[in-house]
Every structure is written in C-alpha cells, then in structure tokens.
C-alpha cells in the first residue's frame, strides 16, 4: 500500500473525483480545494521575484510608501496576493543593471540585499528569512513565507571571490552567473560570445560557489556556459527562471541536451512565466523589437533601455499574449526531458511588464496547479514541482559544501592570475 501524503495516497491522481452528476464547476471547485490544501502542506518555492528592484524604483525602499501589507496596483507582488497564491517560499532577486561599472554594481547589490533584510524585518509576522532548506521548512511550518535571496548576475561580485563569499555571509543563496551582458569570465545568452562559455576564472567561481554552498544559477547564460558549468560543478545546479528552447526558440531558454545533463546531474529547471520566453509568437515579437531597437541605437541586452524602447514599439506593433497552457507546455517538456524530479517554478514576477493570461500576478499559482491536475499530474508530482525538487537541490548543495570545506579552503585566486593575457584583451 502506498504512503499517505496530505490526505491522498501518493499514486492518487488529482482529478480522480467521485462520480458527480452536477456541473463541471463542482469538480473544478473540488480540485482547487485539493490544490490549496497541497500548497498549505507543502511549500511552493518560487525561484525568482524582482520586487526589491521595484521597491527601489518606486519608493526608494520606503515600505511606508510601498506598503506590502496592502494589495498594490503598481506591482505584481504583495503579501495578500502571495497568500492567495499559496506561496510558501520566495527567492527574492537582488538584481542590478549589468551595464553598471563593477564597483557601482557591487554597492547597489548590497543595497538590494539590505532592502530584503529590511522588508523581512518589517513584515516579520508574515515573512521569515531562510538560509538553508531546514530553515525554509521551519519558517513555512510557522505559517510565514520563507524569504531567500538570489543575486542575478556575476557583475554583482566585481570579479572578486572575496565579494562572492561576503554575499553568501549576507544570506545570498544563489548567483546567476550572468544577466543580459557577458561578464569578463562567462558568456551571456544575449551577448556576443567572448569566453566560449566559462573562462578559467569562471570555473573557479563555480568551484568556490560549490565550496561555500551557494547555488549555481544558469538562467541568462549562454548554452556553452551552461554546459561548462554543468561539467565542472561538483553539486547540482539550478535555473531559477528559464523555459525550454524546444518549445520556444529563444537563446534565454534551455536546449534539450542541457536539460538531459541537468537531470543526470540532479539539478532543477524552474520554468519562467515571461511571455517572450514562453510563447513562440511573443518570442518572435521580441526578436523583431530587438532588431528595431538596434536600428535606433538601443542595445536589446540593456534591460532598462530596451524596456523603454519596447513600450513605445508596442504602441504600433501589438504584442502577442501567452497562456497558462503555454506555460504548461514548458513545464511538461522539462519534465519529459530532464525528469519529474528536475522541474520547478520561477515566475519572474515584477521583472517583466507582461505575464500570461491567468498568471498576471502572484495570486495565480493555484490556477496553474489546477490545470496541471486536470491533465493528470499526481499529488506527489505536484509537490515535487511546487518545491520538493528545489529543497532536494538545496540540501545536496549544502551537503556538498560541508564535504568540500573539509578538503579545501577559500580560493585566493584572482581574475588576472587565472585569465592572464586574455583578461587584458577582453577588458
């Protein structure tokens, strides 16, 4: 007999309801109730949310002006809607523009980290800071939303392994190796190749991340950087907010060969909701807008400048929408290629202007899970998607760090030492 989880046997199918001659609405209501109970018992862990940058832009981190305890019209995220969405844990992105000089990028990243700590402290009755998988589960069990930090882009460490270690001390638990632009030691998916993947220093960054227990995040990086990082990483890696390239042919998405290696090596791909990387039609629109931006002298990799350009471009060129079913196509593709133990959710709320119909803000996750249940996803599979897979990857990285710290100390290598003449040529 199979074990019981959340009142259902693990091999039970969510939509297998008792015979009902009433309307479909009754069955849908029952499925939604089961989904809400699942999310009450098992943490939904979203891999990426850019609310800290919105707090900076809209209110200078003043949470009197941007009061998250109220339902807000200027963001995708607030505490009432996080509760409605059943979110149990959130990786808050401390992104800063990749066009900033090294020193400025590090300073602004520190300001972003401070903002997350201030936010969690202010709303301590509803949020709790977490650095480990165990702490995440403890906060969730207390009825609060576990808050973790991810730094989005290697420019946030300024080519310094010491800066990397200090971000970890401050609570950062993943580093996305690049954002839209290359860093000196790693190639981005949306820039011209310079390193051919990871440089020698880039390899050392990954090794040091493994040693300190910081997850390697491969969203935004080139396919060659993905392959290099998977080859050299000694623990499982993650994609905090990426979708499947086979379903939507964008360089920001993950090719099938990488998904296969990711599954073999125990990692997780957290599928994003950004329409440009979900809907093939929206992806084509972005390619056309990017070409138009280049003609106008705007770099498509410049997130802020391109965002302003795209807002005007949309007035003359309607942008296609994305749907929940298209998000599901990515989730199921990652499941089919990498395996059910290697898929998660990374919505990228407040990091994009548009979102799929039905997933317009953080309250929409139950709709997605109901749709998956209606497609035959089991209770156990939904718990893995929600957060079980991410918790496993976190624990694997934590255990790997403990083992590595017993055999090697902090790396004192520098960018100049490892990349030598090629470093000077690229700078």
TALIN-V357347 format. One line per field, one symbol per residue. ss: DSSP state (2 for helix, 1 for strand, 0 for the rest). phi: phi as a letter, one per 40 degrees, with the letter a starting at -180 (. if undefined). burial: + if it has 16 or more other C-alpha atoms within 10 Angstrom, else -. A space follows every 50 residues. Layout:
# TALIN-V357347
ss = ???
phi = ???
burial = ???
This chain:
# TALIN-V357347
ss = 00011001100010000000000222222222222222222001111110 22222222200000000000000000002222220011111110000000 02222222222222222222220000111000222222222000111111 11022220002222222220011111000000100101000000000102 22222222222200111000102222222222000001100001000000 00010222222222000111100022200222222222222222200000 00222222222222220000001222222222222222022211100010 00000010000222222222222200012222222222222222222222 222220000000002222222222220
phi = .cccbfgbcccccdccbddacccddccccccccccccdcccbccbccaac ddccccccafgccccbcccbcbccbcbacdcccccgcbabcccbcbdccc cdcccccccccccdccccccccbccbbacbbbcccdccccccgbccbbbb cbhcccbffbcccdccccdchcbabccbbcbdbdbacccbbcdbcghbcc ccccdccccdccgbccbbcgcccccdccccccccbcbbbcaabccccbcb ccccccccdccdccbgcabcccbcdcbbcdccccdcccccccccccgbcc ccdcccdccccccccbbdcccbbdccccdcdcccdccchccbbabacgcg bacbacdgbcacccddccccccccchccdcccccccadccdccccccccc ccccccbacdcbcbdccccfccccccc
burial = ----++-+-++++++-----------+--+++-+++-+++-+++++++++ +++++-----+-+--+++------+++++-++--+++++++++++++++- -+-+++-++++++++++-++--+--++++++++-+++-+++--+++++++ ++++++++++++-++-++--+++++++++++++++++++++--++-++++ ++++++++++++++++++++++++++++++--+++++++++++++-++++ ++++++-++++++-++++++++++++++++++++++--++-++----+++ +++--+--++--+-----+++++++++++++++++-++++++++++++++ ++-+++--+-++++++++++++++--++++++++++++++++++++++-+ +--+----------+--++---+----
